[in-house]
Amino acid sequence: MPFKKHNRQYDLVVFGATGYTGRLAAEYITANFPVNAKWAIAGRSESKLQAVAEDCKKLNPDRDPPAIEMASVDDDEQMSALVKRTFVLITTVGPYSAHGEHAVRACAEAGTHYLDITGESPWTYKMISKYEKSARESGAILIPQMGLESAPADLCTWALANTLRKQMDVKTRDVTISIHNLRAAPSGGTISTVLTLFDHFTVSELAEAGKPFTHSPVPHPNEPKRPSVSIQQKILGVHYVPNLGTVTTALTNTPDQAVVERSWGLLSVIPSRKDEFYGPNFHWAECHRARNWFHGVIIHLAIVIGVLLVATGRPVRAVLRRIVPEAGTGPSRDEMEKEEVEWRGIANPDTETPTDKQAFCRAWYKGSMYALTAMFCCEGARTILEDDLGLDGGFYTPCCLGQGLVDRAHDGGFRMETRIQDK
């Protein structure tokens, strides 16, 4: 499918291409995008960018290597000049709470479409609050959290709701997504992001950004609250969900929930997508499958204690920074090939009378989580470049790119299937 016509020098720029995920994005474009795509890689180090361009040339000798653009993520003037020359910008430079705002502001003001791979939902909330108006005026489509956090959870939820709507003609009452299997190692950049987040946001600001449906553009018609849990579950984390098994706390619940709840609101107000609205009584939760009860308790306590230590102890963060891998590093190629992830989810219909049916979803990817993130961001960019999305300017979520993104992600290795089953 041809790209849309535009008057920019580039179809796409990957900013931060010398970082761990940025390099994977450059490799993905080299291997999978049309050879006539006009694209560039950008960053601060010309020598490192040149090395990436040379690797891209070796990967696909039949296409020209990407152009090289120099820009600093913290320089407003350089960022503004860069984004005015491209139709879409992918930025992989984090931590976003420290280095991401200049790119967001520049794209929102210039009408340049934007995707990133942050999982820092408080930062996303702040950016929406500050630059939504500019994006609406310029026509820029901005999609944060277009990687492992939070594209899979968002697309699984969208697919589950669509299955209920198409096969049972009902809205969705609640969705539970479970990380059924995860075999992966974090990169230095991921760990750095977690540590930096607490340097830029107070505990009260984090709590405010995490309130139910805070990220939604419209308020929940009912009292916006999360599903109630027992005292035992609050303390130990472990519980049982029919058709999902024994589950516990998921580390990705907060960022994924923010995106899914924003999708709920967006689908209720986007004129071309209102038939996909999940429903007025919608609620969502995420969990992580545990091998057994004891395993689930250990995961839950590790997350709770770890977050408390990092959140309240600046000295703890300083010590961790000395011992964690450097930003820009990550799993080796051999380690990446051994990674895999699988999600499972259930959606219960919103009906006046009880029903014994629900929707079930299974999604999986074999390979590096960082390769998955790069793929999602690149295919999101291609969807913007090729599809008539019917979206005005503003901040959107992965599922707002619709079936086009699902189909392209399938070609990129992210497989997803849904069905109606008994509860």
N, C-alpha and C positions, 0 to 999 in steps of 0.2 A: 504494500500500500504506500503511495507517495506521501511525503511529508507536506504539511500545509505550506502555502506560499507566505513569505514574510520578507521584510526588508532588513533583517539583521545579517551580520557577517557569518554567524554560526547558527546551526540548528541547536547545538548542545555544547555546553562547557562543563567539564568535570573539575570542580575546584577542590584541591586537596588530593590530587592524584598521586602524590608521593607517599601518602599515608597507607596504612595497611588495607583498609577497605577501598580507598580511592584508587589504588593500583588495581584491585580486583574489578572495580567498575570500568576502568580503562580497558582492561583485558576483555571484559564481557562485550563492550561496544565493538572492539576490534574484531572479535570472533563472530558476532551475531547481528550487527547493524548493517544496513545497506552500504555498499562500498562508496556510494556517492554522498553519504552523509557528511555534512560540513561540521566538524567538531574540533574541540581544542581541550587540552589539559592545562590547568592553571595552578599556581602556587608561588612560593617565595624563592625557591632554589632552582635556578636555571639548570644547573648540572644534574640535579636529581630528576627534574622533569625530562631532560634530554635522555636520561637512562631509561625512564618509563617509555618514552616515545620509541626508543630503539628496541625495547622488548616487544612493544606492540607490532613493530615492523617485522620482527622475527616470527611472531605468532601468526601473522597473516600478511605474507609478502605481496599478496595481490591487491592490497589497498595502500593508499598513502598513509603515513603515520599522522597522528594528530598534530595540529598546530600547537605551539607553546605560547602561553600568555603569563606574564609576570604580574602578580598582585599580592598584597598583604591582606589577610583577613581582618586586620584591625585598622585598616586605612580606608576611611569613607570615600575619599576621592578616587583611589584606585579601584575599589569595589564598584563604585558607581560607573566608572568608565568601562569596566569589564562587562557588567550585566547589560549595559545598553547595546552591546554588540552581539548578544546571544538571545535566541528565542526561549531556551530553557536552560536553567542552571541547576546542576546537581552539586551540592556541597557536602563533603564528608569530613569537614574540619571541626573537630570537637576539642574539648568539651564546649558544647554550644552555649551554655550559660556564661562561659568566659569569652568565647570568640565568635558566637553566631549572629549577633544582632546586626552587625554592619551589612551582611549579605541579605538578611531579611528586609531591612529598611530599603536597601538599594533596589531590590527586585520589586517590592511593593510600590515604590515610587516610579520605577521605570516601565512597569507593565511587563516585566520579565517573569515567566513562569518558573517555579521554584520547588525543589524537592530536597529533603535532608533525611538523615538516618538517626536523628536524636531519639533518645528514650526519656529525655528530661521534660516530663509533662508540665512541671511548674514553669519552666522556661517557655514552653509552647503556649501556655495560658497567658503569660506576660506578653509574648509577641502578638498574639491575637488581639489582646486588649489595646496594644499600642499602634498596630499597623493594619488592622482590618479595614478601616476607613480609606486609607491610602490605596490598598489593593482593590477595593471596590471601584474607586475612581479611575485607576489605571487599567483595570482589566486583568491584573496578574492573578494567576491561580497558584496558590501556595499550599503545599502539602508536606507538613512536617511528619516525622515518625513513619517514614516510608520504608523501614527496614524490618528486621526481626521484631522490633518494637515499632509499629504495631500492626503491620500489614496482614500477617497471617490471622491474628485474632479478629481483626476487623472484617476480613473477607470471609472467614468461616461463619461469623455471625450473620453477615449479609446473605450468604448462601443458605443458611438455615432458615432465615425469615422468608426468603424467596421460595424455598421448598414448601413451607407451611402455606404460604399464600397461593401458590400455583396448584398444589395437590390437595389441599384441604379448604382453600378459600377462607382462611382465617388470619387474623393478626397474631403477633407473637407476645406471649406474656412474660416469659423469662428464658434466658439462655445461660448455660454453663459451659465454659470451654475448659478443657483439661489438657495440660501438657503431658501427654501420655508417655512419651519417651524423649529424652534429650541426652545426647552424647556429644559434648562439645567443651572446648576450653576458651576462656575469655582472652581477649587481646589486651595489650597494655593500655590502649586508648579507652577501652570499656571501663577498666578499673579506675583510670584517671578521671573519667566522667563522673563516676559514683562519688569519688572523693571531692571533686570540685563542686558538685551540686550543693553540698552543705556549706561551702564557703560563700555562696552567692544568695542563698535563701535561708531565712530564719525558719525555725520549726513552725511558727504560726503561719508564715507564708506558704510553707509546704502543706500544712493542714487545710488552709483556705483553698488552694488549688486542687486538693483531693476531695473536696466535698461532692456529694452526689450531683451529677448533671451540671456541675459548674462550667464545663467546657462546651455545653450545648448552647446553640444560639437562641434557643427558646426554652422557657422553664418547663419543668415536668408538670402536667396538669394535676397530678396528685401530690401528696407530700413526698418530696424527693428524698427517699431513704434507701439504704441498701438492705438486702434480705437479712432478717434477724438470724442470729446464730446462738447456740447454747453457750453457757459459761465454759463448759468443757472444751468446746471448739475454740473459744477465744484464748484459752490458756494453752491448749495442746496442739491446736491447729488441725488435728485429724478428724475426718468424718467420712461417711460413706454416701456416695451418690449412685443411685441405680443406673445401670448401663455405662457408668464410668469407673466404678470401683472405689477402693479406698484412696482418698486424696488428702492433700494438705495445702499449706499456704504456697502460693506462687509468687516469686520475686517480681515477675513482670505484671502483676495484677494492676498496680496503680497506673502505669503509663498506658497499658492496653485499655483499661476501663475508661480513661479519659477520652481516648480516641473513639471507642465504640459509642459512648454516650453522646459525643459530638455528632457522630454519624446519625444517631437516632434523631437528633434535632434537625440536622441538615436535610435529611430525607423527608422531613415534614414540611419544609419551606421551599426547596428547590422545585420550581414549577414542573420541570420535565421528569421529576423523580418521585412525586408525591404518592404514586401508587405503590412504591416500595417502602413506604413508612412502616416501621415495625409495629406501631400501635401505642395507644395512650397509657397502657399499664406495663410497659416494658421495663424489665430489670435485667441486670447482667452480673456475672461473677466469673472469676477465673481461678483455677486450682492446679495443682501439680500431682500427678499420680504417684502414690507411694507403694513401695514393694510390700510393706506391711505396716502395722500400727506403729511399731517402734521407729521404723525408718521415717515415717511421716512426722513424728514428734521431733526427731533430730533435725529434719529440714526446717520445720517451723521455728524451733528455738534458735537455730543458727541464723535464720533470717532476722528474727526479732532482736536478738542480742547484738548481732552484727550491725544492724541499722541504728540501734540505740547508741552503740559505741561510736560509730562514725558520725552520727548526727550531733552528739553532745560533746564530743571530745576532739578539739582541734589538735592537741598533742598526738592523739591516736592517728589522725589523718596524716600528720607529719611523719610519724614512724612508718606508716604503711607506704607512703610515697617513696621511702628509701629502699623498700624491699620488693615492691611490685615491679613487673616488667615495664620498660619504658614505653611511652606512647609511640605508635608506629610499628610496634612489634606484635607478633601473634603466632598462632599455631603454624608449624611447618607444613609444607605441601603434603608430606606423608600423613601427618596428623589430620589435616583437613579432609583427606579422602576417607578417613575412618569415621567422620562425624555424621550424625543423622538426627532428625527430629520428627516427631509425630504429634499432632493434635487430634483430640476427639471432642466432640461437642454435642449437646442435646438442646433442643428448643421445645418448650411446651406451648401449645396453642392457647390463645386467649378466647375461651368459649364460655357461654352462659351456663351450659350444662357440662358436667364432667365428661372427659373422654379418655380412652386408654391408649391414644396414639400420640406420638411425638416425632419430631424430626431429629435425625442423627447425621453427624458429619464426621468424616475422617479426612485429614490432610497430612501430607508427609513430604519430606525432602531429604534426599541422601546426598550429603556433601557438607561443606563448611557453612556454618551459620553466617560467616562474613561474606561468603560467595552468595548465599541466599539474600542477604541484605543488599549486596551490589546488584544482583539480578532484579530485585523488586524496584529499586530506585531507577535503574536503567529502563526497565519495561514500563514503569510509570511515566518516564520522560517520553518514551516512544508512543505511548497511548495519547499523551497530550499533543505530540507532533502529528499524529495521524488521524485521530478520531474527532468527530463532531460531538463534543461532550455536552453542549447545552448549559455550560456553567458560566456565570458572570464572574467578575473578579472577587477574590476573597480567600479565606483560609478553608481548606477542605480536608477530607480524610481519604485514605486509600480506596474505600469502597465507592466513593463518588466517581471514580474512573470506570466503574461498572464492569460489564462482562468482557469488555475489551482487555482490561488488565488481567482478569482471571484467565482468559485464553492465552495471553502472552506469557503469563507466569507459568502456565501449564507447559508451554513449549520450553520454558527455562528450567523445568524440573520440579516445580511446586505442583503437586497433584492433590486434587480435592474431589471427594465424592459425597453425595448426600442421599438420604432415603427416608421414607416414613416407616416407623417401626412401633412395636408395642412398648409401653412404658415398663 
